[in-house]
Amino acid sequence: MVIVCKSVQDSGWLAMRQALWPEAMRDEHIEEMMSLLEDSKRYGQFIAVDDAGEPAGFIEAALRYDYVNGTETSPVAFIEGIYVKPGHRSQGFARQLVDAVTDWARAQGCVELASDTGLDNFVSQDVHKALGFVETERVVYFRKCL
Ligand SMILES: CC(C)(COP(=O)(O)OP(=O)(O)OC[C@H]1O[C@@H](n2cnc3c(N)ncnc32)[C@H](O)[C@@H]1OP(=O)(O)O)[C@@H](O)C(=O)NCCC(=O)NCCS
């Protein structure tokens, strides 16, 4: 079952976020979660729950108005993060979460759902393909300190 995140206290959301993005501090997570909840037209976030009611994974998506590599429309819905707890993997939770975001994106009027992942994250690449995504581009980011 997939539920919509309605509060920063929603079971497991913060802990799973910290597991996916450990570099951010707890307060940063909470501040970001609050800002996501304030704009439900632009941001969609969902938690998958197992049969025992335990949180199994989460997904966050946003409408992106700037150009998104490999897409043809604007805004597009973009998967900002997806995570399933190690003990819950390969049981279809990512599929349920992507289905929920797909419904949300359609309801916002989007006709494209985009995503990205690391060049070395082969599991995520395989999962994206299994869930109907088609690879579009590979990019290399640069930075110059000023
Ligand atoms: C990527 C991730 C979310 C997948 O979650 P999951 O719940 O295990 O995925 P599902 O069980 O829903 O599987 C979805 C599809 O991908 C396939 N798949 C799942 N795990 C796979 C693996 N390790 N290798 C290849 N394919 C895989 C499944 O077979 C399924 O396709 P099917 O329905 O046609 O059989 C999970 O591995 C994860 O949280 N990884 C760490 C975080 C991460 O890398 N997130 C993505 C980048 S932000």
The ligand as an ORCA input file, in Angstrom:
! r2SCAN-3c Opt
* xyz 0 1
  C      16.368      0.974     -6.588
  C      15.387      0.496     -5.513
  C      14.486      1.666     -5.097
  C      14.499     -0.635     -6.099
  O      13.490     -0.967     -5.142
  P      12.734     -2.401     -5.119
  O      11.558     -2.252     -4.241
  O      13.723     -3.464     -4.774
  O      12.273     -2.592     -6.634
  P      11.028     -3.498     -7.102
  O      11.000     -4.751     -6.273
  O       9.786     -2.688     -7.132
  O      11.455     -3.890     -8.560
  C      11.031     -3.119     -9.675
  C      11.534     -3.809    -10.916
  O      12.962     -3.761    -10.956
  C      13.508     -5.077    -10.998
  N      14.602     -5.168    -10.043
  C      14.522     -5.024     -8.690
  N      15.727     -5.174     -8.131
  C      16.572     -5.436     -9.146
  C      17.958     -5.718     -9.187
  N      18.703     -5.763     -8.056
  N      18.521     -5.925    -10.387
  C      17.784     -5.882    -11.510
  N      16.439     -5.631    -11.541
  C      15.857     -5.423    -10.365
  C      12.406     -6.004    -10.549
  O      12.535     -7.269    -11.169
  C      11.150     -5.290    -10.953
  O      10.785     -5.575    -12.285
  P       9.609     -6.667    -12.588
  O       8.396     -6.175    -11.843
  O       9.475     -6.600    -14.068
  O      10.128     -7.961    -12.058
  C      16.159     -0.089     -4.285
  O      17.096     -1.037     -4.733
  C      16.889      0.979     -3.472
  O      16.307      1.618     -2.592
  N      18.191      1.172     -3.748
  C      18.997      2.163     -2.968
  C      18.609      3.588     -3.274
  C      18.769      3.922     -4.747
  O      19.716      3.514     -5.407
  N      17.780      4.670     -5.276
  C      17.787      5.078     -6.685
  C      18.619      6.272     -6.961
  S      17.967      7.733     -6.188
*
